Structure formats: structure tokens, C-alpha cells
Amino acid sequence: MMPHPLSLLKKLSVFFCFYLSVNAAHAQVYNSSASAATGRTGRATVEPGDVSFMNPGTMVHLKGRHFFSSFAENQFAVSLSDNTKDSAMPAAFAFVKKTSELSLGKLEESDMTLTLAEFATEKWAMGITGHYREQKLPTTSYRQTNADIGFIYTPRPHIGLALVGYNLFGENTDAPEDLRRKTSAGAGFNFIHNRMVRVRVDATTESEVMGGLETYVNKFLVSRLGYYNDTNDNRELLTAGLGFNGPRFALNYAYEGNPKESGDYRHSVDLGIPF
């Protein structure tokens, strides 16, 4: 006899929390402009640019088909998602490419992902993202497959709670320490008030805490503010952004800045097209 879906989900969650508690370490998660502008929150929210990276479980709530692209200095991202009646199950494909300068030389990173998700019960959903990452240095390169798993619970239409595990297969021990993506976890909370204000709060096992506020100016325009604090690295960011969500396309802009370091800032712009 097959176990009840909710019972199975509870058992998975218990194992998941235990596994992460003994394997937690530093990880890097891609952020769309919507999440970047709200303090890098978004594990319990539904954004086309974040379902493949922040919480694959949210894919079940992203209805329709979406094309997404994002542009920032030395970084580019693109994704396609499908959650329609014609699809076998909610799914998304995404690709991110980033370049940076390290003591080891110029680093080129790419991450190709496939996300699948489904409801376990009416209010519980879970998803998994498979990663194929490549890291190129001037004299060598490293490749690794990995996976994230995410859960989201929506007791009410305006409330979301999330738990996500990243890089569950562990780090690539062949790569230098600075390049390793290790196992970590994140949790998120989302609350929408009267469809006008949204509060977002996230935290991770890396001693990162973050919060964001979205205010819907009208049907199409949204303003965003946020705060991010990495207590391990003593790094704080103040964030802000604007978004336009039209019937044919969406545009989002984000700014992240460190008030203590004038050179520590980032701009990003996203384009989303439902079809």
C-alpha cells in the first residue's frame, strides 16, 4: 500500500533537515532582479526568473509559459518555463553564465538547469532542479552535476512558507576551495496584504538574513526595497528596484549597494515575456 503523500512529505522533510544540518556550508544562489531588489529574498515567492534557482517547488504556482532573460555586469541568464494543461508536469529550463576575476585568474562559470515540480497535496508542493555546472580558468576547467530540492506550503492564498536544500550531492572536491559549491539550506516567508503590499523574509544556513518589501503602485507598477546581511562576512546590502508587469511583457530593475564599501554595488535588468 502506497503511503499518504503528506506522510511521505513529512518524512522527506525530516530527513532533509537532518541531512542539511550536518552538511551545511557556503553556497551561491542566482537572484533575478525581483529578488535582488528585495534583499535577495524569494524562496517563498513565485517569480519566473527564480523558480529554477531559489526554490524549484514554486514552479507549480507559475502558471502558463514564460520566457525570461536577465542582464547584469559580467552575468547573463535565460530561462523557459511551461506549466499549462498540455504539459505533463510543471517544468523549466534555465542557463546562467558569469565571469569574474579571482587570484587564480579569470573565471568563467556556466550553469545549465532542468526543474520539475508537482503538488504533493492541495497546499504542499515540491520540486527538484538538476544542475550541470562548468567552471573555466585560464589553464584548467571543472565540471559537476548537482541537485536542489525545495518545498513550499501555502496555508492561505496570501501566505507562503518554504524550505530549500542546495547542492545536495556535495562539493566538487577536485576544484580549488574557492570554487566549490557546498551543501546549504534556505527558508522563506511570503505575506501579501490586500494585493497591494508583499512582505518577504528569508534566511540561510550561511548566517544570511534578508528582508524585502514590495508595494504595488497600481495594476502594473511595483516598487521594491530590501536589506541583506551576511553576518559571517560582515557584509550588508541595501537594495531597491522598480518593476513593470504588463499583459505582454515585464521589466524589472534592481540595485544592490554596500553602504560601507563604495565599490560593492550591482545593477541588473530583467525581461519577462508570457506566451
Backbone bond lengths (Angstrom), bond angles and torsions (degrees), N, CA, C in turn:
res aa  C-N    CA-C-N  psi(-1)  N-CA   C-N-CA  omega(-1)  CA-C   N-CA-C  phi
1 M - - - 1.469 - - 1.527 109.25 -
2 M 1.320 116.92 130.05 1.459 121.01 -178.49 1.525 110.69 -71.76
3 P 1.341 119.29 140.20 1.459 121.51 178.12 1.520 110.83 -68.66
4 H 1.340 115.64 153.66 1.461 120.66 176.88 1.523 109.17 -62.55
5 P 1.351 118.85 139.18 1.467 121.00 -176.99 1.520 113.72 -54.79
6 L 1.349 117.00 -40.03 1.461 119.34 -178.26 1.520 110.99 -69.00
7 S 1.357 116.79 -37.80 1.463 120.60 176.78 1.521 110.70 -62.78
8 L 1.337 116.06 -43.50 1.459 120.36 178.10 1.516 110.97 -63.33
9 L 1.333 116.42 -39.89 1.463 120.67 -179.76 1.521 111.16 -64.34
10 K 1.334 117.05 -39.79 1.462 120.31 178.54 1.525 111.00 -63.73
11 K 1.341 116.34 -42.12 1.461 119.94 178.91 1.527 111.06 -63.98
12 L 1.337 115.75 -41.65 1.460 119.26 177.69 1.524 111.22 -62.43
13 S 1.335 116.51 -40.54 1.460 120.58 -178.60 1.524 111.37 -64.62
14 V 1.351 116.75 -41.01 1.460 120.22 179.14 1.523 110.57 -63.24
15 F 1.352 116.41 -46.89 1.461 120.28 178.27 1.521 110.88 -61.65
16 F 1.317 114.76 -42.28 1.462 122.54 -178.14 1.528 110.84 -59.31
17 C 1.341 116.81 -46.78 1.461 120.87 -179.47 1.527 111.37 -65.45
18 F 1.348 116.68 -40.82 1.460 120.07 178.79 1.523 110.89 -64.69
19 Y 1.340 115.56 -45.18 1.466 119.77 -178.06 1.513 111.21 -59.75
20 L 1.331 115.99 -43.03 1.457 119.75 -177.67 1.518 112.13 -72.24
21 S 1.333 116.72 -32.20 1.461 119.29 -178.12 1.519 112.18 -64.43
22 V 1.335 116.84 -26.05 1.464 119.45 -179.41 1.522 112.08 -102.51
23 N 1.329 118.02 -1.66 1.462 120.09 -178.20 1.519 112.74 -126.63
24 A 1.326 118.73 12.26 1.456 120.67 -173.64 1.518 111.46 -69.36
25 A 1.349 114.55 138.57 1.461 121.01 176.62 1.508 108.07 -163.73
26 H 1.323 116.36 -177.79 1.458 120.46 -173.00 1.526 112.36 -66.84
27 A 1.335 116.65 140.33 1.460 122.30 176.09 1.515 108.59 -145.36
28 Q 1.322 115.91 157.72 1.450 121.82 177.85 1.516 108.45 -119.00
29 V 1.323 116.42 129.39 1.455 121.99 -178.01 1.519 108.36 -118.20
30 Y 1.329 116.62 131.46 1.465 121.04 177.50 1.525 109.80 -67.72
31 N 1.333 116.80 143.19 1.460 123.09 177.57 1.516 110.51 -124.11
32 S 1.329 117.00 132.57 1.457 120.60 169.80 1.524 108.55 -73.15
33 S 1.330 117.29 173.48 1.464 120.08 179.04 1.521 111.66 -65.70
34 A 1.340 117.41 -32.73 1.463 120.33 178.55 1.520 110.97 -63.53
35 S 1.323 117.20 -42.11 1.463 119.98 179.24 1.527 111.40 -78.17
36 A 1.331 117.43 -36.73 1.463 120.33 178.71 1.524 111.43 -61.84
37 A 1.334 117.16 -38.51 1.462 121.28 -178.33 1.519 112.87 -72.11
38 T 1.328 117.07 -16.76 1.466 121.23 178.90 1.527 110.76 -111.20
39 G 1.321 116.12 41.54 1.449 121.03 174.40 1.509 115.23 73.74
40 R 1.349 117.15 22.87 1.467 123.07 -178.71 1.526 112.20 68.38
41 T 1.323 116.75 26.41 1.460 121.33 174.40 1.523 109.50 -84.72
42 G 1.341 116.87 171.84 1.455 119.14 174.00 1.510 115.95 142.85
43 R 1.336 118.61 5.78 1.461 119.56 -178.45 1.522 112.59 -69.94
44 A 1.331 117.69 -21.37 1.463 121.11 178.85 1.521 112.25 -112.87
45 T 1.327 117.71 13.93 1.459 121.92 178.00 1.526 109.89 -114.36
46 V 1.321 115.45 170.35 1.465 120.78 -175.91 1.519 108.79 -118.43
47 E 1.324 116.47 106.71 1.458 122.95 178.03 1.526 108.75 -132.44
48 P 1.347 118.80 134.64 1.472 120.54 -178.88 1.522 114.01 -55.01
49 G 1.335 117.42 -33.01 1.454 119.84 -177.19 1.511 115.12 -84.73
50 D 1.334 117.58 -6.46 1.462 120.56 -174.16 1.520 114.91 -112.85
51 V 1.334 118.28 -14.96 1.469 119.41 -173.20 1.524 112.45 -61.68
52 S 1.319 117.91 -30.51 1.464 120.46 -178.03 1.524 113.37 -84.21
53 F 1.328 117.94 -10.75 1.459 120.00 -172.44 1.526 113.84 -126.01
54 M 1.325 118.74 -38.98 1.459 120.24 -175.42 1.522 112.16 -89.40
55 N 1.343 117.22 -44.45 1.466 120.76 178.07 1.521 109.41 -158.28
56 P 1.336 118.41 103.92 1.469 119.97 -179.22 1.519 113.49 -63.50
57 G 1.337 118.19 -20.62 1.456 120.45 178.69 1.515 113.40 -64.75
58 T 1.340 117.63 -26.09 1.464 120.44 -179.07 1.523 112.70 -71.69
59 M 1.328 117.44 -10.31 1.461 121.37 -179.42 1.524 111.82 -58.13
60 V 1.332 118.31 -30.16 1.470 120.63 -178.00 1.525 111.73 -67.01
61 H 1.327 117.37 -23.13 1.464 121.14 -178.16 1.531 112.82 -94.33
62 L 1.322 117.87 -4.69 1.467 121.69 178.61 1.526 108.23 -91.48
63 K 1.303 116.97 93.25 1.457 121.78 -173.64 1.530 111.56 -80.37
64 G 1.329 115.70 148.11 1.453 121.79 177.06 1.518 112.46 87.90
65 R 1.330 114.65 -165.93 1.465 121.77 176.76 1.524 108.92 -111.42
66 H 1.334 116.10 140.55 1.462 120.45 -176.35 1.523 110.94 -138.63
67 F 1.331 114.74 136.84 1.461 122.37 167.30 1.521 107.39 -107.45
68 F 1.331 116.60 134.88 1.460 121.63 -177.29 1.520 109.56 -135.12
69 S 1.328 116.04 138.91 1.462 120.72 173.22 1.522 108.95 -141.54
70 S 1.334 115.65 148.15 1.457 121.25 -176.53 1.521 109.92 -138.47
71 F 1.330 115.30 142.08 1.458 121.32 -177.92 1.529 109.55 -131.86
72 A 1.326 116.05 129.54 1.457 123.43 173.10 1.519 107.49 -146.81
73 E 1.319 116.74 170.40 1.462 119.49 179.54 1.527 110.27 -60.32
74 N 1.334 115.52 122.13 1.466 122.58 178.55 1.528 113.57 63.22
75 Q 1.335 117.16 24.03 1.463 119.63 179.82 1.523 110.72 -149.92
76 F 1.332 114.93 139.98 1.461 121.57 178.05 1.521 108.33 -141.75
77 A 1.337 116.78 140.45 1.462 121.46 178.32 1.520 109.69 -139.59
78 V 1.335 115.89 149.04 1.456 121.73 177.53 1.522 108.06 -148.93
79 S 1.330 117.04 146.45 1.460 119.94 178.21 1.521 110.51 -152.11
80 L 1.326 115.18 155.69 1.459 124.68 172.99 1.520 107.72 -129.66
81 S 1.327 117.31 133.13 1.461 120.80 178.78 1.521 110.08 -132.22
82 D 1.326 115.71 149.76 1.465 122.28 -178.09 1.522 109.02 -139.94
83 N 1.317 115.50 116.00 1.464 121.60 175.12 1.524 107.95 -139.49
84 T 1.325 115.38 73.61 1.455 122.75 -178.98 1.525 109.53 -123.03
85 K 1.324 116.28 173.66 1.462 120.90 179.06 1.525 111.56 -64.88
86 D 1.321 116.68 -25.61 1.468 120.42 -179.14 1.525 112.93 -79.36
87 S 1.332 117.64 -16.57 1.466 120.22 -177.22 1.526 110.52 -84.66
88 A 1.331 115.94 145.49 1.466 120.52 179.62 1.523 111.00 -63.79
89 M 1.322 116.90 -38.21 1.457 123.02 175.47 1.525 108.13 -162.51
90 P 1.335 117.60 157.98 1.463 119.55 179.23 1.528 111.35 -57.32
91 A 1.332 115.96 131.40 1.464 120.14 -175.79 1.524 110.02 -148.96
92 A 1.334 115.44 156.31 1.463 121.24 178.28 1.522 109.68 -150.56
93 F 1.327 114.72 148.00 1.466 122.46 173.55 1.519 107.43 -121.45
94 A 1.331 116.96 136.60 1.464 120.25 -178.52 1.519 110.72 -143.21
95 F 1.329 114.40 156.16 1.467 121.38 179.14 1.520 108.71 -143.96
96 V 1.326 116.77 133.17 1.463 123.08 177.51 1.520 109.20 -129.01
97 K 1.320 116.47 136.58 1.463 121.58 175.18 1.522 108.73 -129.63
98 K 1.330 115.86 136.67 1.457 121.06 -176.07 1.517 109.77 -144.87
99 T 1.324 116.86 142.63 1.466 122.03 174.52 1.523 109.31 -122.37
100 S 1.322 116.21 147.03 1.462 121.49 179.61 1.521 109.42 -156.06
101 E 1.323 115.76 163.22 1.462 122.01 179.15 1.523 109.50 -106.03
102 L 1.336 116.05 124.89 1.455 122.70 177.94 1.520 109.99 -122.09
103 S 1.324 116.35 172.59 1.464 120.23 175.17 1.525 110.99 -64.21
104 L 1.345 116.24 -22.92 1.460 121.63 178.21 1.521 112.38 -80.21
105 G 1.344 116.85 -11.21 1.455 121.84 -177.05 1.517 111.02 121.62
106 K 1.320 116.17 -169.46 1.454 120.91 179.49 1.525 110.10 -71.48
107 L 1.341 115.58 128.92 1.463 121.59 -178.68 1.523 109.75 -110.33
108 E 1.321 116.62 127.45 1.459 122.98 172.91 1.526 108.12 -113.39
109 E 1.326 115.61 120.13 1.459 121.19 -178.64 1.522 110.24 -116.79
110 S 1.314 116.74 139.03 1.459 121.86 173.06 1.523 108.73 -134.48
111 D 1.320 115.57 146.93 1.463 122.01 -178.00 1.523 108.19 -138.96
112 M 1.325 116.64 116.28 1.458 123.09 177.89 1.528 108.22 -107.57
113 T 1.345 117.18 128.75 1.461 119.93 -172.98 1.523 112.00 -129.80
114 L 1.318 115.02 152.86 1.462 123.90 170.93 1.517 107.53 -130.56
115 T 1.336 116.74 125.91 1.459 122.63 -176.93 1.518 110.48 -116.91
116 L 1.331 116.44 134.11 1.461 123.81 174.65 1.518 108.08 -129.73
117 A 1.337 116.84 142.39 1.460 120.41 -177.72 1.521 110.16 -149.52
118 E 1.338 114.94 160.46 1.459 119.75 178.32 1.525 108.94 -163.94
119 F 1.354 115.40 156.32 1.455 120.77 173.71 1.523 109.51 -74.72
120 A 1.341 116.51 135.13 1.461 121.42 170.60 1.522 109.92 -89.11
121 T 1.329 116.36 -40.10 1.459 123.73 171.64 1.523 106.40 -139.26
122 E 1.322 116.40 -172.52 1.463 119.94 -178.28 1.522 112.20 -62.80
123 K 1.338 117.00 -32.76 1.459 120.66 -174.64 1.528 113.76 -112.10
124 W 1.326 116.94 -11.76 1.464 121.61 179.15 1.518 110.09 -107.37
125 A 1.323 116.21 136.92 1.464 120.80 174.82 1.518 109.05 -138.50
126 M 1.318 115.26 153.44 1.460 119.80 177.41 1.517 109.46 -141.14
127 G 1.310 115.56 155.96 1.459 120.56 179.62 1.508 110.78 -150.82
128 I 1.314 115.31 163.63 1.460 121.43 179.16 1.522 109.18 -136.31
129 T 1.304 115.76 140.28 1.463 122.43 176.06 1.522 109.12 -119.85
130 G 1.318 116.02 126.48 1.455 121.31 173.21 1.515 110.19 -96.57
131 H 1.327 116.39 135.33 1.465 122.53 -177.99 1.526 110.90 -114.60
132 Y 1.322 115.40 141.53 1.464 121.28 165.10 1.520 106.73 -125.14
133 R 1.323 116.14 107.48 1.464 121.72 -174.51 1.518 111.02 -107.74
134 E 1.325 114.03 143.90 1.461 120.85 175.26 1.518 108.52 -132.61
135 Q 1.324 116.48 133.22 1.456 123.06 179.04 1.524 108.57 -125.21
136 K 1.332 115.94 121.25 1.463 120.97 -176.45 1.521 110.73 -114.56
137 L 1.327 115.05 127.73 1.455 123.71 171.53 1.525 108.58 -110.52
138 P 1.330 118.85 168.93 1.471 119.86 -177.45 1.523 114.16 -55.84
139 T 1.330 118.25 -30.88 1.467 119.83 -174.50 1.519 114.42 -116.90
140 T 1.328 118.55 -6.15 1.464 120.21 -177.81 1.521 110.15 -158.67
141 S 1.333 116.40 172.87 1.460 121.37 178.36 1.524 109.23 -147.21
142 Y 1.332 115.28 158.93 1.460 121.92 -178.65 1.527 108.87 -135.62
143 R 1.329 115.61 141.76 1.461 121.58 179.94 1.523 109.46 -130.85
144 Q 1.343 115.28 146.99 1.458 119.33 179.21 1.522 110.43 -157.35
145 T 1.337 116.01 143.79 1.460 122.08 168.66 1.521 107.99 -101.65
146 N 1.332 115.88 145.81 1.457 120.66 -179.49 1.520 109.22 -154.50
147 A 1.320 116.95 -179.26 1.463 120.15 -176.87 1.519 110.71 -151.51
148 D 1.337 115.31 146.33 1.462 123.69 170.96 1.528 108.04 -115.30
149 I 1.322 117.03 151.24 1.459 121.51 173.58 1.519 108.27 -133.33
150 G 1.334 116.50 137.91 1.449 120.17 -176.39 1.513 112.68 -137.38
151 F 1.325 115.28 147.87 1.458 123.05 177.35 1.520 108.50 -124.33
152 I 1.327 116.53 146.12 1.457 121.16 172.76 1.525 109.15 -139.67
153 Y 1.327 114.78 135.93 1.462 122.72 -179.07 1.518 107.84 -120.01
154 T 1.330 116.87 126.30 1.464 122.07 -178.71 1.523 109.01 -121.95
155 P 1.341 118.47 84.85 1.462 120.78 179.89 1.522 112.97 -65.23
156 R 1.330 116.16 -28.01 1.463 123.04 175.87 1.530 107.44 -136.81
157 P 1.342 117.70 156.71 1.469 118.94 -179.40 1.522 113.89 -59.46
158 H 1.337 117.42 -24.18 1.466 120.33 -177.01 1.528 113.04 -101.94
159 I 1.336 118.00 8.61 1.463 121.27 -178.45 1.524 109.81 -129.48
160 G 1.320 116.75 134.97 1.457 121.35 176.15 1.520 111.42 -136.60
161 L 1.336 115.52 138.89 1.462 122.62 176.03 1.520 108.03 -127.00
162 A 1.327 117.56 137.61 1.465 120.16 -172.81 1.518 111.73 -137.81
163 L 1.335 114.32 151.60 1.459 123.26 173.27 1.521 107.76 -141.10
164 V 1.330 117.04 129.50 1.466 121.65 -174.41 1.524 109.90 -135.68
165 G 1.328 115.31 141.45 1.460 121.20 172.25 1.516 110.11 -116.94
166 Y 1.314 116.70 135.55 1.460 122.14 -175.99 1.535 110.89 -115.07
167 N 1.321 114.68 142.83 1.472 121.60 175.16 1.531 111.75 54.10
168 L 1.321 114.91 56.76 1.459 120.61 -174.20 1.521 113.22 -67.74
169 F 1.323 118.14 -19.93 1.466 120.49 179.47 1.528 112.50 -84.03
170 G 1.330 116.27 -0.28 1.456 119.83 177.97 1.517 113.23 88.08
171 E 1.321 115.22 -176.53 1.459 121.62 -174.48 1.521 111.99 -83.49
172 N 1.312 115.10 161.51 1.460 121.84 173.11 1.526 107.82 -86.63
173 T 1.315 116.22 100.76 1.471 120.43 -174.56 1.522 113.07 -70.28
174 D 1.333 117.08 -12.98 1.465 119.83 177.64 1.526 111.99 -77.63
175 A 1.328 116.47 -21.42 1.463 120.90 -176.76 1.525 110.95 -85.70
176 P 1.335 117.71 155.79 1.467 120.41 174.34 1.525 110.89 -59.26
177 E 1.307 116.57 155.42 1.463 121.97 -175.67 1.527 111.90 -54.65
178 D 1.329 117.18 -39.21 1.465 120.70 -177.20 1.524 112.93 -66.63
179 L 1.316 118.22 -18.73 1.462 121.37 -176.16 1.524 113.39 -101.05
180 R 1.306 117.99 -4.88 1.462 120.26 -173.09 1.526 112.37 -77.44
181 R 1.333 115.77 136.05 1.458 122.51 173.34 1.522 107.64 -102.83
182 K 1.312 116.63 111.28 1.453 120.78 -173.68 1.529 111.44 -102.43
183 T 1.317 115.50 168.10 1.457 121.29 -177.69 1.525 110.87 -69.56
184 S 1.330 116.46 136.97 1.461 121.45 177.79 1.521 108.86 -152.91
185 A 1.318 115.71 175.37 1.464 121.22 179.65 1.515 110.09 -137.86
186 G 1.333 115.16 156.34 1.451 121.41 176.13 1.512 110.56 -143.01
187 A 1.323 116.31 152.80 1.462 122.01 177.43 1.518 108.43 -131.96
188 G 1.333 116.14 152.49 1.450 119.61 -177.72 1.513 112.87 -145.35
189 F 1.336 115.09 154.80 1.467 123.01 177.41 1.517 107.87 -134.25
190 N 1.332 115.57 139.05 1.460 121.72 -178.64 1.525 108.93 -136.48
191 F 1.337 116.93 130.57 1.465 121.38 179.39 1.520 109.27 -137.12
192 I 1.323 116.78 126.74 1.467 122.82 179.26 1.522 108.62 -110.67
193 H 1.323 116.80 127.79 1.458 122.19 -179.54 1.526 110.02 -111.06
194 N 1.316 115.32 114.07 1.471 122.48 175.73 1.526 113.66 53.93
195 R 1.322 117.14 28.89 1.466 122.76 179.64 1.531 113.11 58.09
196 M 1.325 116.17 18.03 1.462 120.23 -177.91 1.526 112.69 -117.31
197 V 1.317 116.79 -30.38 1.465 121.77 -176.84 1.527 108.79 -132.83
198 R 1.326 116.19 136.61 1.460 120.59 176.32 1.524 109.41 -127.44
199 V 1.324 114.90 129.38 1.461 122.45 177.90 1.524 108.47 -105.97
200 R 1.333 116.89 131.06 1.466 122.77 -178.14 1.528 108.59 -127.40
201 V 1.328 116.46 129.63 1.463 122.07 178.82 1.524 108.38 -136.06
202 D 1.337 117.40 129.01 1.461 122.83 178.74 1.522 110.01 -132.37
203 A 1.332 115.34 160.42 1.463 122.26 172.65 1.517 108.34 -152.63
204 T 1.331 116.91 155.34 1.461 121.29 179.97 1.526 110.29 -132.29
205 T 1.318 115.12 168.55 1.462 120.52 176.87 1.525 112.30 -73.61
206 E 1.328 117.17 -1.31 1.468 121.77 177.25 1.515 112.17 -92.82
207 S 1.347 117.02 18.48 1.467 121.99 -177.12 1.522 111.38 61.69
208 E 1.325 116.13 32.90 1.460 121.86 174.00 1.526 108.75 -99.13
209 V 1.313 116.41 131.00 1.460 122.08 173.61 1.517 107.59 -126.44
210 M 1.323 115.72 143.36 1.460 119.12 -174.85 1.518 110.13 -154.35
211 G 1.309 115.33 149.57 1.451 120.78 178.80 1.512 110.43 -146.25
212 G 1.330 115.63 152.51 1.454 119.94 -179.03 1.512 112.08 -148.40
213 L 1.318 115.36 155.69 1.459 122.39 179.19 1.519 109.17 -133.06
214 E 1.322 115.68 126.38 1.462 122.05 175.20 1.524 109.21 -112.03
215 T 1.323 116.70 133.85 1.459 122.29 177.74 1.519 108.78 -124.06
216 Y 1.323 115.86 123.32 1.461 120.78 -178.76 1.528 108.72 -87.40
217 V 1.330 115.34 106.58 1.457 121.34 -178.15 1.520 110.43 -65.47
218 N 1.324 116.06 -42.13 1.463 122.43 173.91 1.529 107.18 -154.05
219 K 1.310 116.84 -161.67 1.460 121.12 -175.82 1.523 112.51 -62.47
220 F 1.328 117.05 -28.28 1.462 120.70 -172.79 1.529 114.73 -111.70
221 L 1.325 118.08 -26.51 1.464 121.25 -172.96 1.525 111.94 -104.14
222 V 1.331 115.93 139.09 1.462 121.61 177.86 1.525 108.94 -136.91
223 S 1.316 116.47 135.36 1.465 122.03 174.58 1.524 108.71 -105.11
224 R 1.332 116.00 149.14 1.464 120.80 -175.22 1.527 110.91 -135.29
225 L 1.324 114.97 141.35 1.456 122.95 174.16 1.527 108.24 -137.38
226 G 1.335 116.50 151.52 1.452 117.98 179.85 1.515 113.25 -162.14
227 Y 1.333 113.60 170.11 1.463 121.95 179.59 1.522 108.28 -142.52
228 Y 1.335 116.13 135.02 1.462 122.79 179.83 1.517 108.86 -130.32
229 N 1.345 116.49 137.44 1.462 120.57 -179.88 1.521 109.29 -139.70
230 D 1.324 115.74 116.13 1.461 122.38 172.39 1.523 106.63 -98.70
231 T 1.328 116.36 98.12 1.462 119.95 -173.22 1.523 112.21 -70.62
232 N 1.329 117.60 -24.84 1.469 119.82 177.53 1.522 111.60 -66.56
233 D 1.343 115.81 -42.91 1.465 120.99 -178.53 1.521 112.76 -95.74
234 N 1.350 116.60 0.92 1.466 121.20 -178.44 1.528 110.51 53.91
235 R 1.333 115.23 48.11 1.464 121.32 -177.52 1.523 109.75 -122.26
236 E 1.320 115.91 123.14 1.455 121.92 178.47 1.524 109.52 -115.16
237 L 1.324 116.01 145.56 1.455 121.90 175.76 1.520 109.54 -130.87
238 L 1.317 115.75 136.58 1.457 122.32 168.12 1.521 107.22 -103.32
239 T 1.317 117.26 133.42 1.459 120.61 -173.07 1.527 110.91 -127.96
240 A 1.322 115.08 154.46 1.460 121.13 178.60 1.522 108.57 -157.43
241 G 1.325 115.77 160.18 1.457 118.87 179.05 1.511 112.34 -175.37
242 L 1.322 114.13 170.32 1.456 122.77 177.13 1.517 109.02 -132.06
243 G 1.325 115.65 149.65 1.452 119.99 178.36 1.515 111.96 -138.32
244 F 1.325 115.25 145.20 1.463 122.40 173.64 1.522 107.46 -122.14
245 N 1.330 116.46 119.58 1.459 121.78 -179.83 1.523 109.28 -115.39
246 G 1.315 116.01 89.84 1.450 121.37 -179.60 1.515 112.27 -92.41
247 P 1.319 117.05 174.78 1.468 120.44 -179.51 1.521 113.25 -70.19
248 R 1.339 118.15 -24.54 1.467 121.91 -176.81 1.519 113.66 -106.34
249 F 1.326 117.49 -26.76 1.457 120.31 -179.35 1.524 109.39 -158.92
250 A 1.334 115.34 166.33 1.463 122.21 177.26 1.521 109.14 -132.70
251 L 1.327 116.17 140.60 1.462 123.25 175.74 1.524 109.01 -125.24
252 N 1.317 116.72 134.40 1.456 121.16 178.32 1.525 109.92 -134.70
253 Y 1.323 115.18 138.21 1.465 121.93 177.68 1.529 108.77 -123.07
254 A 1.336 116.37 142.15 1.466 120.76 178.24 1.518 110.71 -137.17
255 Y 1.323 114.65 144.91 1.464 122.18 172.21 1.524 108.21 -127.28
256 E 1.340 116.01 132.32 1.460 122.23 174.58 1.524 107.91 -124.51
257 G 1.325 117.16 129.90 1.456 120.00 -178.72 1.517 112.53 -142.57
258 N 1.330 115.49 140.53 1.456 121.88 176.96 1.525 108.45 -91.85
259 P 1.341 118.35 115.54 1.471 119.26 -177.47 1.521 113.58 -66.49
260 K 1.336 117.69 -15.39 1.465 121.19 -179.01 1.524 113.00 -97.89
261 E 1.339 117.40 -14.04 1.463 121.74 -178.50 1.526 108.45 -131.48
262 S 1.317 117.10 109.70 1.464 120.48 -174.23 1.525 112.86 -64.06
263 G 1.323 118.16 -27.47 1.460 120.43 -178.60 1.510 114.35 -90.01
264 D 1.319 117.70 -0.85 1.466 122.17 -177.41 1.525 108.85 -98.15
265 Y 1.333 115.94 86.56 1.460 120.38 179.97 1.527 109.42 -150.31
266 R 1.329 115.65 165.90 1.464 120.61 -177.38 1.524 109.73 -154.79
267 H 1.338 116.08 137.60 1.459 123.47 171.53 1.528 108.28 -113.76
268 S 1.320 116.90 145.60 1.466 120.54 174.60 1.521 109.93 -148.96
269 V 1.336 115.32 150.68 1.465 122.77 179.02 1.524 108.40 -134.28
270 D 1.329 116.20 134.46 1.463 122.06 179.84 1.522 110.56 -119.48
271 L 1.323 115.21 148.74 1.460 122.80 172.74 1.520 108.39 -125.68
272 G 1.324 116.55 127.73 1.455 121.76 176.96 1.517 110.79 -124.59
273 I 1.336 116.35 137.18 1.464 121.33 -179.27 1.527 109.00 -132.23
274 P 1.331 118.75 112.15 1.466 120.03 172.93 1.527 109.48 -78.82
275 F 1.329 116.10 145.05 1.470 118.15 179.91 1.525 110.41 -150.82
